[in-house]
Amino acid sequence: MNTIKKHVNRLMLDPNNYRFRDSPAYTPVDEDQVEDDKIQQRTFNLLVGRNYEQISDLVTSMKENGFIPVDQIQVKALPSGNFLVLEGNRRIATLKYLYKEFQKGNDVGKLNESSFRSVEVVQNPDEDLAGHLVVMGLKHINGNRKWKAVNQAQLIQDLIEIHGKTEDEVCRSLGITKQALRRARRTLAFINRYKDSDYGDQFSSGMFSIFEEAISKSNMKAWLEWNDELLKPENETNEERFFSWVSYEEVNEGEGEDIQVVKKEPIVTKYTQVRELNNFILDEKAVGHMERSRSITEGYSFSEAVAESKFKNALSNLQSNAQALFNFSEFMGQDDLKAVAAVRDKIGRLIPENGSRVRYSDEVRPHYLFHFTEKHFTELHIEHFNRIYDLRLKAINQVNIIAGINNSGKTSLLEAIYSLTQLNNIKAFLDILRYRGKFYQGLNTQWVARHLNSKLRSAGVFNNRPVSWALSLEETEDDIDKTQYLSSMLLHAQVENTEYESTAHLFQEKDSTLYYKEVFALCRAAFTSPYQHNYHLLRLAHAHAVREKVIGDILRFLREKVDPMLQDIELVEIAGESRFYVSAQNHEQSVDITQYGEGVQRIFEIALLTAYCSNGVLCIDEFESAIHKDLLVSFTMFLQDLAARFNVQIFLSTHSKECIDAFVENDFKNDKITAYVLRVGEEGQITAKYMEGTRLERLVDNMNIDIRV
């Protein structure tokens, strides 16, 4: 190789540079066309970037220090007498930019005319081009100036396919393992098939890790029927499905003149999601559920294969840990004995008995009697619930505001309404008690036994059907192990002539046991409070919002009305736990929503649950909590719009006049609002006075009346 000096204008930039092989603007160029002015300008633009942002560091350095040939600029001769830059294209592009500035008379620092007239380069003979690629690979694959992964893979592939190197020769030359080499080749082959598909124009270098993960996981490879020798999947149907999951899709929705083209987001956008997908990819039902919901989280939670795998892992751990306990049993003390006994009791309850039975900690999924409601609650009679006796609600509307001073029974009324929607779902009622008692880590059964000292009863009319609900605490006559037994909770619900029952046996230091034939609820319903956060419910609500295409509306409202810096809120699984993370322009990393701001969290939660309770009921305690008063008008309007779109009946409590005024002042269907004021009499009797929306509007507009008084 000869060291020569040439004018910068005689050095042609390489349009086939590996640095931008992944760019959408890249087009392969034959060597006899590389000197074309348009091709050279396009290559220059790719290297320097918009406003020269990709060479700004080199511009500053060259102005300050001049052109210092720390690394060789390698070239090869062209038939015209010019030279093609093989290595150092970015530095030559910077010199070309500064030469233009020099010709204009602009400041170029320590550079002078000789800096551009006599650029020192090393001429590389044609027969050593493979060796040149190896040098580039050492710098940009194993060195400190790494290319993007897809460009690294392309260089490895070219050494083998174009220059005839063996895998062993490439591994030795570049200092990489055969495993890394083959993984790069498999990934690139898979990507090239994607580029040839209908979705190929959507490829970007950031997707490399997604394809790499897909052909690295055993279940994914089995599902694709990947052939390592042919470097392609043999199941082309599943390959096409995977391509659709990582791509935007445009679908026509609507009929006739109302047809609209809707752009659907990819299901898979990160390589970590492929890892989750690998857990259930062989479970076709779960995969189908994922495709319908367009949510990996939904598919994961739906998968029987994942649940079975977790159970078997837990059982295996239990067996090995039990053996370890036996091996070291001589170290067991009195406290340890109690702990072992508690574990024994819990395991004993896994063995089926007569009748349906679950633990309180188990998930319960009710059957909904009404998936569509023409009318929601039209009558409510709370016969007894906590401090409320014989309270009737009239003129029930789509949005029902429950106002009153502190300790006037607002929360109890919401709990009674929510419990009525849940029929014999006794776990839902126990959850209400747990949150009321602020026992966030588990149910305090002794507190429950003390708290429920009389029978609770409520009734109403839902979807034109009479509904009743009654709960009492009694000592059971069932044949059960009464060690540490406290009491039993009996729940009886009725819709028209059909009865629904369930029982919960409460124990002092053991999980409560729930008994029922089947669990039923009137409709999909939820209870939300600023003091409780049911992340399992919010995960389901988020999946529903994505499926119903309302998540974009919620994020848009948050950006326009709450925080313009907010970019996205994503459901992320970390260490087996699903959490919501907020991405914002003023944060370098995503932030857990609980750390981002209470207002954003509260609005996001209420909006998600409103859409989730489609054709059902949503109870919101202390609606205005954490929401700035300046947002109340716009948010109440957004809430009413969601309720109308998804046919949701809302009951919400407030002790804020601004909140009540906001519902009236937003001018969104005031005839769909009823406001109730709860008052406590001298003898503790709670009564309700109501005003329908149009009358409430006149009072607020004309006299600025505070109905809480």
C-alpha positions in Angstrom: 0.0 0.0 0.0 1.4 3.4 -1.0 1.0 6.7 0.9 0.1 9.5 -1.5 -1.3 13.1 -1.3 -4.3 14.2 -3.3 -6.6 17.2 -3.6 -9.8 16.7 -1.6 -11.8 17.2 -4.9 -10.2 14.1 -6.4 -11.4 11.9 -3.5 -14.8 10.4 -4.2 -17.1 9.5 -1.4 -18.2 5.9 -1.3 -22.0 5.6 -2.0 -21.9 2.0 -0.9 -20.5 2.8 2.5 -21.5 0.3 5.1 -22.3 3.2 7.5 -25.6 3.9 5.8 -26.6 0.6 4.3 -29.6 0.6 6.7 -30.7 4.1 5.6 -34.0 4.3 3.6 -32.2 6.7 1.2 -29.5 4.1 0.4 -29.4 2.6 -3.1 -26.6 0.3 -4.3 -24.4 2.0 -6.9 -22.2 0.4 -9.6 -18.6 1.5 -9.5 -18.7 3.1 -12.9 -21.4 5.5 -11.6 -19.8 6.6 -8.3 -18.4 9.8 -9.7 -21.7 11.1 -10.9 -22.3 14.5 -9.4 -25.9 13.6 -8.2 -24.6 10.4 -6.5 -21.8 12.2 -4.9 -24.1 14.9 -3.5 -26.5 12.3 -2.2 -23.6 10.5 -0.5 -22.4 13.7 1.0 -25.9 14.5 2.3 -26.1 11.0 3.9 -22.8 11.5 5.6 -23.1 15.0 7.0 -26.8 14.9 7.9 -29.3 17.8 8.2 -27.6 21.0 9.1 -24.3 19.1 9.2 -25.3 17.6 12.5 -23.5 14.2 11.9 -20.1 15.9 11.3 -20.4 18.8 13.8 -17.8 17.1 16.1 -15.3 16.7 13.3 -15.9 20.3 12.1 -15.1 21.6 15.6 -12.0 19.4 15.9 -10.5 20.2 12.5 -11.0 24.0 13.0 -9.3 23.7 16.4 -6.5 21.3 15.5 -6.3 21.2 11.8 -6.4 17.9 9.8 -4.5 15.3 11.8 -4.2 11.9 10.1 -4.6 9.8 13.3 -6.3 7.0 11.3 -5.4 6.2 7.8 -7.7 7.3 5.0 -7.7 4.4 2.6 -8.6 4.8 -1.1 -8.5 2.8 -4.3 -7.8 4.2 -7.8 -10.6 4.8 -10.3 -10.1 4.6 -14.1 -10.6 8.4 -14.3 -7.6 9.1 -12.2 -9.6 10.0 -9.2 -9.8 7.9 -6.0 -12.7 6.2 -4.2 -12.6 6.5 -0.4 -12.8 3.1 1.2 -12.1 4.1 4.8 -12.5 7.6 6.3 -15.6 8.8 4.3 -16.9 10.9 7.2 -13.6 12.7 7.6 -13.3 13.4 3.9 -16.9 14.6 3.8 -16.0 17.0 6.6 -13.0 18.3 4.7 -15.2 18.8 1.6 -17.6 20.8 3.7 -14.8 23.0 5.2 -13.3 23.4 1.7 -16.6 25.0 0.5 -16.5 27.2 3.6 -12.8 28.1 2.8 -13.8 29.1 -0.8 -16.5 31.3 0.5 -14.0 33.1 2.7 -15.6 31.8 5.9 -13.6 30.9 9.0 -12.0 27.4 8.9 -9.7 27.7 11.9 -6.2 26.2 11.5 -6.9 24.7 8.1 -5.3 26.4 5.1 -5.3 25.8 1.3 -2.6 23.0 1.6 -4.8 21.2 4.0 -7.3 20.6 1.1 -4.7 20.4 -1.7 -2.5 17.7 -0.2 -4.6 15.2 1.8 -2.6 12.2 2.8 -4.2 8.9 1.9 -3.2 5.3 1.6 -3.8 3.6 -1.8 -5.2 0.1 -1.4 -4.7 -2.3 -4.3 -7.8 -3.9 -5.8 -6.7 -7.4 -4.9 -6.6 -6.6 -1.2 -10.3 -5.4 -0.9 -11.2 -8.3 1.3 -8.3 -7.4 3.6 -9.6 -3.9 3.7 -13.0 -5.1 4.8 -11.4 -7.0 7.6 -9.6 -3.8 8.7 -13.0 -2.0 8.7 -14.5 -4.8 10.6 -11.9 -4.7 13.3 -12.6 -1.0 13.8 -16.4 -1.0 13.3 -17.4 -4.4 14.7 -14.9 -5.1 17.4 -13.5 -1.6 17.8 -14.6 1.5 19.6 -16.4 3.0 16.6 -19.1 0.4 16.1 -21.6 0.5 13.2 -25.2 -0.3 13.7 -25.8 -4.1 14.1 -27.4 -4.5 10.7 -24.4 -2.9 8.9 -22.0 -5.1 10.9 -24.0 -8.2 9.8 -23.8 -7.1 6.1 -20.0 -6.8 6.2 -19.7 -10.3 7.7 -22.1 -11.6 5.0 -20.1 -9.8 2.2 -16.8 -11.3 3.4 -18.3 -14.8 3.0 -20.6 -14.5 0.0 -18.7 -12.0 -2.2 -15.1 -12.4 -1.1 -15.2 -16.2 -0.5 -14.0 -16.3 3.1 -14.9 -19.3 5.3 -16.7 -18.8 8.6 -13.5 -19.8 10.4 -11.4 -17.3 8.5 -13.9 -14.5 9.2 -14.0 -15.4 12.9 -10.2 -15.4 13.2 -9.8 -12.2 11.2 -12.5 -10.2 13.1 -12.0 -11.8 16.5 -15.6 -12.9 16.9 -17.2 -16.2 17.9 -18.8 -18.6 15.4 -22.0 -18.2 17.4 -22.0 -14.4 17.0 -21.2 -14.8 13.2 -24.0 -17.3 12.6 -26.5 -15.3 14.6 -25.6 -12.2 12.5 -26.1 -14.1 9.3 -29.4 -15.7 10.4 -30.7 -12.3 11.5 -29.7 -10.6 8.3 -31.2 -13.4 6.2 -34.5 -13.0 8.1 -34.4 -9.2 7.7 -33.8 -9.5 3.9 -36.9 -11.7 3.7 -38.8 -9.0 5.6 -37.5 -6.4 3.1 -38.8 -8.5 0.2 -42.3 -8.8 1.9 -45.2 -6.4 1.6 -44.0 -4.6 4.7 -40.4 -4.2 3.6 -40.5 -0.4 3.2 -41.1 -0.2 7.0 -37.7 -1.7 8.0 -35.4 0.5 10.1 -32.1 -0.4 11.8 -33.7 -0.3 15.2 -35.7 -3.4 14.3 -32.5 -5.5 14.0 -32.7 -6.7 17.7 -36.4 -7.8 17.2 -35.4 -10.1 14.3 -32.3 -11.3 16.2 -34.4 -12.2 19.2 -36.9 -14.0 17.1 -34.4 -16.5 15.6 -32.5 -16.9 18.9 -35.4 -18.2 21.0 -36.2 -21.9 20.8 -40.0 -21.6 20.8 -40.0 -18.9 18.2 -37.6 -20.9 15.9 -39.9 -23.9 16.3 -43.0 -21.9 15.5 -41.3 -20.4 12.4 -39.8 -23.8 11.5 -36.5 -22.1 11.0 -33.9 -23.9 8.8 -30.4 -23.0 9.8 -28.9 -24.4 6.6 -31.2 -22.6 4.2 -31.3 -19.5 6.5 -35.1 -19.2 6.2 -38.4 -20.3 7.9 -40.2 -23.2 6.3 -43.5 -22.1 7.7 -44.2 -19.1 5.5 -47.7 -18.5 7.0 -46.2 -17.9 10.4 -43.4 -15.9 8.9 -46.0 -13.6 7.3 -47.9 -13.3 10.6 -44.7 -12.3 12.4 -43.9 -9.7 9.7 -47.4 -8.2 10.3 -46.9 -8.1 14.1 -43.8 -5.9 13.7 -45.3 -3.6 11.1 -47.9 -0.9 10.8 -51.1 -2.1 9.1 -53.6 0.0 7.2 -57.1 -1.3 7.2 -60.4 0.0 5.9 -63.1 0.6 8.5 -66.7 1.6 8.0 -69.1 1.2 5.1 -69.9 3.0 1.9 -68.9 6.7 2.0 -67.9 6.4 5.7 -64.9 4.1 4.9 -61.8 5.4 6.6 -58.2 4.1 6.4 -57.0 3.4 9.9 -53.3 2.9 10.6 -52.8 0.2 13.3 -49.7 0.3 15.5 -47.4 -2.8 15.4 -48.0 -5.4 18.1 -44.2 -5.9 18.6 -42.0 -2.8 18.9 -39.2 -4.0 21.2 -37.0 -7.0 21.4 -38.0 -7.5 25.0 -41.6 -8.2 23.8 -40.3 -11.0 21.6 -39.0 -12.6 24.8 -42.6 -12.4 26.3 -44.0 -13.7 23.0 -41.6 -16.7 23.1 -43.3 -17.8 26.3 -46.7 -18.4 24.6 -46.0 -18.6 20.9 -46.8 -22.3 20.8 -50.2 -21.7 22.4 -52.3 -20.8 19.3 -55.3 -19.7 21.4 -53.1 -17.1 23.3 -51.5 -16.0 20.0 -55.0 -15.5 18.4 -56.1 -13.5 21.5 -53.0 -11.4 21.1 -53.8 -10.7 17.4 -57.4 -9.8 18.2 -56.4 -7.5 21.1 -53.2 -6.3 19.5 -51.5 -6.7 22.9 -48.7 -9.0 23.9 -49.7 -8.5 27.6 -53.2 -9.8 26.8 -51.9 -12.8 25.0 -49.5 -13.5 27.8 -52.2 -13.3 30.5 -54.5 -15.4 28.4 -52.0 -18.2 27.8 -52.7 -21.5 29.5 -49.1 -22.6 28.6 -47.6 -19.8 30.6 -49.9 -20.5 33.6 -49.1 -24.2 33.4 -45.4 -23.5 33.2 -45.5 -21.2 36.2 -47.4 -23.8 38.1 -44.9 -26.6 37.3 -42.0 -24.3 38.2 -43.6 -23.5 41.5 -44.3 -27.2 42.2 -40.7 -28.1 41.3 -39.4 -25.4 43.6 -41.8 -26.6 46.3 -40.5 -30.1 46.1 -36.8 -29.2 46.2 -37.4 -26.7 49.0 -39.4 -29.2 51.0 -36.5 -31.7 50.7 -34.1 -29.0 52.0 -36.4 -28.4 55.0 -36.2 -32.1 55.8 -32.4 -32.1 55.4 -32.0 -29.3 57.9 -35.0 -29.9 60.2 -32.8 -30.1 63.3 -32.5 -26.3 63.1 -36.3 -25.7 63.2 -37.4 -23.6 66.2 -40.9 -22.9 67.6 -41.5 -19.9 65.3 -40.4 -22.0 62.3 -42.8 -24.7 63.3 -45.7 -22.3 63.1 -44.5 -21.1 59.7 -44.3 -24.7 58.4 -47.8 -25.4 59.7 -49.2 -22.3 57.9 -47.6 -23.5 54.7 -49.1 -27.0 55.2 -52.6 -25.5 55.7 -52.2 -23.5 52.5 -51.0 -26.5 50.5 -53.8 -28.6 51.9 -56.4 -26.2 50.5 -55.1 -26.9 47.0 -56.6 -30.4 47.3 -60.2 -30.3 45.9 -63.2 -30.8 48.2 -66.8 -31.1 47.3 -68.1 -27.9 45.7 -66.3 -25.0 44.0 -63.8 -23.4 46.3 -61.0 -20.8 45.8 -58.7 -18.9 48.1 -59.2 -15.1 48.6 -55.9 -14.5 46.9 -57.0 -16.3 43.7 -58.3 -14.3 40.8 -62.1 -14.5 40.2 -63.6 -13.8 36.8 -67.4 -13.3 37.0 -69.9 -14.0 34.2 -71.8 -10.9 33.1 -75.5 -11.2 32.9 -75.8 -8.1 30.6 -73.2 -7.4 27.9 -75.4 -4.7 26.5 -77.7 -2.4 28.5 -80.5 -0.4 27.2 -80.9 1.1 30.6 -78.6 1.0 33.6 -79.8 1.6 37.2 -83.1 3.5 37.2 -84.0 2.8 40.8 -81.8 2.3 43.9 -82.8 1.5 47.5 -80.0 1.2 50.0 -81.8 -0.5 52.9 -78.7 -0.8 55.1 -75.0 -0.3 54.2 -72.6 1.0 56.9 -74.2 4.2 58.3 -76.8 4.4 55.5 -80.4 3.2 56.2 -83.4 3.3 53.9 -81.9 5.7 51.4 -83.6 5.9 47.9 -82.2 7.5 44.8 -84.6 9.0 42.3 -84.1 10.4 38.8 -80.9 8.3 38.2 -79.1 9.5 35.1 -76.0 8.6 33.1 -73.8 10.8 35.2 -74.7 11.0 38.9 -72.9 13.4 41.2 -73.0 12.6 44.9 -72.0 15.7 46.9 -71.9 16.3 50.6 -69.6 17.3 53.5 -67.1 14.9 55.0 -68.5 11.8 56.7 -71.9 12.2 55.0 -71.9 8.7 53.5 -70.7 9.4 50.0 -68.1 6.6 49.9 -70.5 4.1 51.5 -73.2 4.9 48.9 -70.7 4.2 46.1 -69.6 1.0 47.7 -73.2 -0.1 48.0 -73.9 0.6 44.3 -70.7 -1.2 43.2 -71.5 -4.2 45.4 -74.9 -4.4 43.9 -73.4 -4.7 40.4 -71.2 -7.6 41.6 -74.1 -9.9 42.7 -72.5 -13.0 44.4 -68.9 -11.9 43.6 -67.9 -12.0 47.3 -64.3 -11.4 46.6 -65.2 -8.0 45.1 -66.9 -7.0 48.4 -63.9 -8.3 50.4 -61.6 -6.1 48.3 -63.8 -3.1 49.1 -63.5 -3.9 52.8 -59.7 -4.3 52.4 -59.3 -0.9 50.8 -61.7 0.8 53.2 -59.6 -0.6 56.1 -56.4 0.4 54.3 -55.0 -3.2 54.3 -53.1 -3.0 51.1 -51.0 -6.2 51.6 -53.8 -8.5 52.4 -57.2 -9.0 54.1 -57.4 -8.5 57.9 -60.1 -11.0 58.7 -60.3 -10.0 62.4 -61.0 -6.4 61.3 -63.7 -7.7 58.9 -65.3 -9.8 61.6 -65.5 -6.8 63.9 -66.6 -4.3 61.2 -69.5 -6.3 59.9 -71.9 -6.5 62.9 -75.2 -6.4 61.1 -76.8 -7.5 57.8 -76.3 -5.3 54.7 -79.0 -5.0 52.1 -79.6 -3.1 48.9 -81.9 -3.3 45.9 -82.6 -1.6 42.6 -83.8 -1.9 39.0 -81.1 -2.5 36.4 -81.8 -2.9 32.7 -85.5 -3.1 33.6 -84.9 -6.1 36.0 -85.4 -6.0 39.8 -82.1 -6.7 41.6 -81.4 -7.3 45.3 -78.3 -8.0 47.4 -77.9 -9.1 51.0 -74.8 -10.0 53.1 -74.6 -11.3 56.6 -72.0 -12.6 59.0 -72.8 -15.9 60.7 -71.2 -19.0 62.1 -71.3 -21.8 59.6 -72.7 -25.2 60.1 -70.6 -26.6 57.3 -68.2 -29.4 58.1 -64.9 -27.5 57.8 -61.7 -27.4 59.8 -62.4 -24.7 62.3 -58.8 -24.2 63.5 -58.4 -20.4 63.8 -61.9 -20.0 62.4 -63.6 -16.6 63.0 -66.9 -16.4 61.2 -68.5 -16.9 57.8 -69.8 -14.3 55.4 -73.0 -15.3 53.5 -73.9 -13.4 50.3 -77.3 -13.8 48.6 -78.2 -11.9 45.4 -81.2 -12.1 43.1 -82.1 -10.9 39.6 -85.8 -11.4 38.9 -86.4 -15.0 40.0 -82.8 -16.2 39.8 -80.7 -16.5 43.0 -77.0 -16.3 43.2 -75.1 -17.3 46.4 -71.6 -17.5 47.8 -69.9 -18.0 51.1 -66.5 -16.9 52.6 -65.1 -18.6 55.6 -62.8 -16.2 57.6 -59.8 -17.5 59.5 -57.5 -15.7 61.9 -54.1 -16.5 60.3 -55.1 -18.4 57.2 -56.4 -17.3 53.8 -60.1 -16.9 53.6 -61.9 -19.6 51.6 -64.6 -18.7 49.1 -67.4 -21.1 48.1 -69.8 -20.7 45.1 -71.1 -22.6 42.2 -70.4 -19.8 39.7 -69.7 -16.1 40.1 -72.0 -13.6 38.4 -72.1 -9.9 38.0 -74.7 -7.6 36.5 -72.3 -6.0 34.1 -68.7 -4.9 33.8 -68.1 -2.4 36.7 -65.3 -0.8 38.6 -64.7 1.2 41.8 -61.8 3.7 41.8 -60.5 5.8 44.6 -57.4 8.0 44.9 -56.4 5.7 47.9 -56.4 2.4 46.0 -54.8 1.2 42.8 -55.8 -2.2 41.3 -53.0 -2.8 38.8 -54.5 -6.0 37.6 -57.7 -4.2 36.7 -55.8 -1.3 35.1 -53.8 -3.8 33.0 -57.1 -5.2 31.7 -58.5 -1.7 31.1 -55.4 -0.7 29.2 -55.7 -3.7 26.9 -59.3 -2.8 26.4 -58.4 0.8 25.6 -55.9 -0.3 23.0 -58.3 -2.8 21.4 -61.1 -0.2 21.2 -58.7 2.5 19.8 -59.3 4.9 22.7 -55.8 4.9 24.2 -54.8 7.6 21.6 -57.7 9.8 22.6 -56.6 9.6 26.3 -53.0 10.4 25.6 -54.0 13.2 23.3 -56.1 14.8 26.1 -53.2 14.5 28.5 -50.9 16.1 26.0 -53.2 19.0 25.1 -54.7 19.7 28.5 -52.3 18.5 31.2 -48.7 18.1 30.0 -47.5 19.0 26.5 -44.2 17.3 27.2 -45.8 13.9 27.7 -45.1 11.5 24.8 -46.5 8.1 25.7 -47.7 5.9 28.6 -46.7 2.3 28.1 -47.4 -0.9 30.1 -44.1 -2.5 30.9 -43.4 -5.8 32.5 -40.5 -5.7 35.0 -39.6 -8.7 37.1 -43.0 -10.3 36.4 -44.9 -7.2 37.4 -46.8 -4.9 35.0 -46.3 -1.2 35.6 -47.2 2.0 33.6 -44.2 4.1 32.5 -44.4 7.6 31.2 -42.2 8.9 28.4 -41.7 12.7 28.3 -39.6 15.1 26.3 -38.1 16.6 29.5 -37.1 13.2 30.9 -34.2 11.2 29.6 -35.7 7.9 30.8 -39.2 6.7 31.2 -40.7 7.3 34.7 -43.1 5.1 36.7 -46.5 6.8 36.5 -46.7 6.9 40.3 -43.6 9.1 40.3 -44.6 11.3 37.4 -47.5 13.3 38.8 -50.7 12.5 40.7 -52.9 14.5 38.2 -51.7 12.5 35.2 -52.1 9.2 37.1 -55.6 10.1 38.3 -56.9 11.3 34.9 -55.3 8.3 33.1 -56.8 5.8 35.5 -60.4 7.3 35.4 -60.3 7.5 31.6 -59.1 3.9 31.2 -61.8 2.6 33.6 -64.5 4.6 31.9 -63.8 2.9 28.5 -63.3 -0.5 30.2 -66.8 -0.3 31.9 -68.5 -0.4 28.5 -72.2 -1.1 28.9 -71.6 -1.1 32.7 -71.1 1.1 35.8 -68.2 3.1 37.1 -68.0 4.4 40.7 -65.5 7.1 41.3 -64.7 8.2 44.8 -63.4 11.8 45.4 -63.5 12.6 41.7 -61.6 15.9 41.9 -58.7 14.5 44.0 -55.3 15.4 42.5 -56.9 17.1 39.5 -56.2 20.8 39.2 -59.3 23.0 39.3 -58.4 24.6 35.9 -58.7 21.1 34.3 -62.1 20.2 35.7 -64.2 21.7 32.9 -62.3 20.0 30.1 -61.9 16.7 31.9 -65.6 16.5 32.9 -66.5 17.1 29.3 -64.0 14.4 28.2 -65.4 12.0 30.8 -69.0 12.5 29.7 -68.0 12.0 26.1 -66.3 8.7 27.0 -69.4 7.6 29.0 -71.7 8.4 26.0 -69.4 6.6 23.6 -69.1 3.4 25.7 -72.6 3.5 27.3 -71.3 3.8 30.9 -73.3 4.9 33.9 -71.2 6.9 36.3 -71.6 7.5 40.0 -69.0 9.9 41.5 -68.5 11.6 44.8 -67.2 15.1 45.4 -67.1 17.7 48.1 -65.9 20.4 45.7 -68.2 23.1 44.4 -65.8 23.7 41.4 -66.3 20.1 40.4 -70.1 20.4 40.4 -69.9 23.7 38.5 -67.5 22.1 35.9 -70.1 19.4 34.9 -72.6 22.2 34.3 -70.3 24.7 32.6 -68.8 22.2 30.1 -72.1 22.4 28.2 -72.1 18.7 27.4 -75.6 17.2 27.7 -76.6 18.7 31.0 -79.8 16.7 30.7 -77.7 13.6 31.4 -76.7 14.8 34.8 -78.3 14.4 38.2 -76.7 15.8 41.4 -77.5 14.4 44.8 -76.7 16.0 48.1 -76.3 13.8 51.2 -77.1 15.3 54.5 -76.8 13.9 58.0 -79.7 14.6 60.3 -79.5 15.2 64.1 -80.1 11.5 64.8 -77.5 10.4 62.2 -80.0 9.6 59.5 -78.6 10.2 56.0 -81.0 11.7 53.4 -80.5 12.6 49.8 -81.8 15.6 47.9 -81.5 15.6 44.1 -81.4 18.1 41.3 -81.6 17.2 37.6 -79.1 18.7 35.2 -81.3 21.4 33.6 -82.5 22.8 36.9 -78.9 22.5 38.3 -77.7 24.5 35.3 -80.1 27.3 36.0 -79.2 27.5 39.7 -75.5 27.6 39.0 -75.8 30.1 36.1 -78.3 32.5 37.6 -77.6 32.4 41.3 -74.2 30.6 41.7 -75.8 28.2 44.1 -73.6 25.8 46.1 -75.8 22.7 46.4 -73.6 21.2 49.1 -75.0 23.6 51.6 
